[in-house]
Structures are given as structure tokens and as C-alpha cells.
Amino acid sequence: MTTGATAARARTIRMIGGARYIARADWDALARRGYHRHAWFVAAESSGAEPRHVGVYDGASLVAIIPAYIERETLHGDLHARWYGPTHRVASALGGGLRPSLAIGAPMSTGSDPLGADSVLTEDILDDAMQLLEGEARAERLKAIVWPFIGEDAVVIRAAAKRRGYRESFANAEAVLDVTWSSAEEYLASRTKNVRRTLRNELAWVHDQGIRVSWESDFRTHANAFDALYRGAYVSRNKRITTLAPQFFAQLAAQQSPGVRVQCAWRGSTLLEMCVALDAGAELDLSLSAQSEETRNGLLYQHCLCYDPVRVAIESDIRRIHLGPSALYPKVVRGARLQSRLTLVRGITTAARAALGVLAPVTDMRNRAKQRRLLGTLTAANAAP
């Protein structure tokens, strides 16, 4: 087991392997985001994810975790596929591939936040952790190491990465909704006249169709239904089969963890829509959503996208909802703001470093131009804050 000493208050860092080696209570005590939940990690790792987590210790106490995984070809598309696009096979054949890589962040998430307090995660601690992870990447003969989605305001992480030669590029924007209302009715009243009308139409349609929306905390009996709906919806959206392991939802359900629920929309016993909802640190993350062909992009989808999560967040004393990087227009007009995220990446092999020297600035320009067009569209519609 690799160990590295740090100068800050005699703290030490070491590789801790998988989440199963850490007690749930100790792990969850450090969670700042919903996707930091111990159950989420255990389910992913039981379904084939390859962990390389770094633990930060103060004496015998675990005080921070920097989660990381070997990324060969992930659910959301790995670094190689995202950056090369349709030329990814040609790039691999020519020796410029970025796969496999080591991705820093929670499994199947849209963020790269570490677990633990900012006061613990100093630039020196992060520098030592990156050194350990880079050593693991070399030992595993990986091509690159990447923080896929770091908040633009993560100045300490960015400084530590820059010092170690990581390249930085704009990734995308995430919709974040700060929950400041005391009731769902107050939230509805805070929207513009047009948005209020839309939200009321959604509510009326859901009622008239006899649809029941529930948040299931014990979903062991529904795991197969979730898996089937998710796989069908994934093929419809992406025209290819998901790489999500068949047992993932069953593994997640088996954890019986507080803070892990699934938002479901039912007509009778038929599942129409679903979305995994993870909360921790008064923040809610929504992941792995799926819709039936009947309701995809319709009024039920819009209802489950924002209004219903806001209602549940208010009831659960959740103060912030991370709505993700897709469908940004309806999220913004319903009250969300956009938060920019960056990708930090370093090549491990000579060929990967050369490829990143070309790709990073090109990707940065392309993604920033896309963001400017998006913001222009939102501003033109009087939807941006």
C-alpha cells in the first residue's frame, strides 16, 4: 500500500482501494454532494468499477477522500471519446489515444468534487494526492489522468493541478437551483407569468392522467423495472446499448442507504419515468434518468425535471439541487443558474501529452463558443439571470 507524508498537521495520505474498506458512517460523514454517498460507490464498484481512491488521514481519522477510477469506457463517454469525437478510432490506431485513463471523481457522476472540508484539502495535500494517483496511472499503464468536471471556482484544485502541468479546458455548464422557497406554492408564485402557466399545465396534466409521482427509498422490488426502463430509454436517446452493469440498480437497492432514493412516475403499476436522487450535505444530485417513449420530453418529463424535485427539496430541507448539464433552457426558466465547469488533464505517456497539447486548446475554444451561443439564446429569450 502506497503512503505519502504531508506537512500539514502531520496528515498522511494513502490509497484506500474501494469504498467497502471504509465504514459507511465514516465515509458519509465527509460527503458534500449526493453522489458522494457510500452506497453509490459500493454499488458501482460491485458492478465492475475499478477504484483508486486516495484517503487523507489525521492520525487514525479519515478526514478527506479524493475518489478516482480507471476509466476504460464509461457510461457517459470517456475522455478519449469526448475529445476525439468521430475520429476516436483513427486516433487510437495512430497511437494518440487517451484510453484508458484515470478519472478523478465519483462514479457515473457529472462532478469531480472530493469529499471532506476545504480546510483539509490544501494545495499541498492535493499535490501529494495527485502524485500518488499519477504513480498509480503509470503502474497501470494508463494514458492520462483527468478531473473531468471541476467547478470554475475550485481555485485550490486548479492551482495544484497547474503546478503539476495539467492542461485546463472549458467543459460545460451545469444547471444549479438554490432552494430558497418555504413551499411549493411560493416557488410557483416566484416564476414569471408564462412559466407559472406552464407549471400549472404540467400539474393539471399529471393529475388528469392519473399519474402518481413517488420517491422510493426501498426500491428492491423495483430494481428490474428500473433497469429495463433505463436500458430502453438509453438506446432511444443514444442509439447504442448502455455499458451500465445489469446488476447496478439491484446493488444500489441492496444498500438500503439513507439519502438514496429514486423518483418514479407511475400510471397504475406501469413505470413511466425514473431518476436516481442522491442527497448529502443539504445538496441533491439527480442521475440516471429515464423516460418511456410515451412521456419522453412531454409534460410529465418537465414536471419531474424541476417542480417535483423542488417540492421534495423543500420538504427535506435540501438547499441546493444539481440538475445536470442537459436541458438547460427549461431548467433556467424554472429558476436555475448556470455554473461553469472545467476539465483538468495530464498525459501520462509521451503520445498522450502530445495529443493533449493539440486537443486541449481546441476543445476549450469549441466548448466556450458553444457556451456563448447558449447564453445568447437564453438572454434573447429573457431567461438568463
Residue, then its C-alpha position, 0 to 999 in steps of 0.5 A: m500500500t502506497t503512503g505519502a507524508t504531508a506537512a500539514r498537521a502531520r496528515t498522511i495520505r494513502m490509497i484506500g482501494g474501494a469504498r467497502y474498506i471504509a465504514r459507511a458512517d465514516w465515509d458519509a460523514l465527509a460527503r458534500r454532494g449526493y453522489h458522494r454517498h457510500a452506497w453509490f460507490v459500493a454499488a458501482e464498484s460491485s458492478g465492475a468499477e475499478p477504484r483508486h481512491v486516495g484517503v487523507y488521514d489525521g492520525a487514525s481519522l479519515v478526514a478527506i477522500i479524493p475518489a478516482y477510477i480507471e476509466r476504460e469506457t464509461l457510461h457517459g463517454d470517456l475522455h478519449a471519446r469526448w475529445y476525439g469525437p468521430t475520429h476516436r478510432v483513427a486516433s487510437a490506431l495512430g497511437g494518440g489515444l487517451r484510453p484508458s485513463l484515470a478519472i478523478g471523481a465519483p462514479m457515473s457522476t457529472g462532478s469531480d468534487p472530493l469529499g471532506a472540508d476545504s480546510v483539509l484539502t490544501e494545495d499541498i495535500l492535493d499535490d501529494a494526492m495527485q502524485l500518488l494517483e499519477g504513480e498509480a496511472r503509470a503502474e497501470r499503464l494508463k494514458a492520462i489522468v483527468w478531473p473531468f468536471i471541476g467547478e470554475d471556482a475550485v481555485v485550490i484544485r486548479a492551482a495544484a493541478k497547474r503546478r503539476g502541468y495539467r492542461e485546463s479546458f472549458a467543459n460545460a455548464e451545469a444547471v444549479l437551483d438554490v432552494t430558497w422557497s418555504s413551499a411549493e406554492e411560493y416557488l410557483a408564485s416566484r416564476t414569471k407569468n408564462v412559466r407559472r402557466t406552464l407549471r400549472n399545465e404540467l400539474a393539471w396534466v399529471h393529475d388528469q392522467g392519473i399519474r402518481v409521482s413517488w420517491e422510493s427509498d426501498f426500491r428492491t422490488h423495483a430494481n428490474a423495472f428500473d433497469a429495463l426502463y433505463r436500458g430502453a430509454y438509453v438506446s432511444r436517446n443514444k442509439r447504442i446499448t448502455t455499458l451500465a452493469p445489469q446488476f447496478f440498480a439491484q446493488l444500489a437497492a441492496q444498500q438500503s442507504p439513507g439519502v438514496r432514493v429514486q423518483c418514479a412516475w407511475r400510471g397504475s403499476t406501469l413505470l413511466e419515468m425514473c431518476v436516481a436522487l442522491d442527497a448529502g450535505a443539504e445538496l441533491d444530485l439527480s442521475l440516471s434518468a429515464q423516460s418511456e417513449e410515451t412521456r419522453n420530453g412531454l409534460l410529465y418529463q418537465h414536471c419531474l425535471c424541476y417542480d417535483p424535485v423542488r417540492v421534495a427539496i423543500e420538504s427535506d430541507i435540501r438547499r441546493i439541487h444539481l440538475g445536470p448539464s442537459a436541458l438547460y433552457p427549461k431548467v433556467v426558466r424554472g429558476a436555475r443558474l448556470q455554473s461553469r465547469l472545467t476539465l483538468v488533464r495530464g498525459i501520462t505517456t509521451a503520445a498522450r501529452a502530445a495529443l493533449g497539447v493539440l486537443a486541449p486548446v481546441t476543445d476549450m475554444r469549441n466548448r466556450a463558443k458553444q457556451r456563448r451561443l447558449l447564453g445568447t439564446l437564453t438572454a434573447a429569450n429573457a431567461a438568463p439571470 
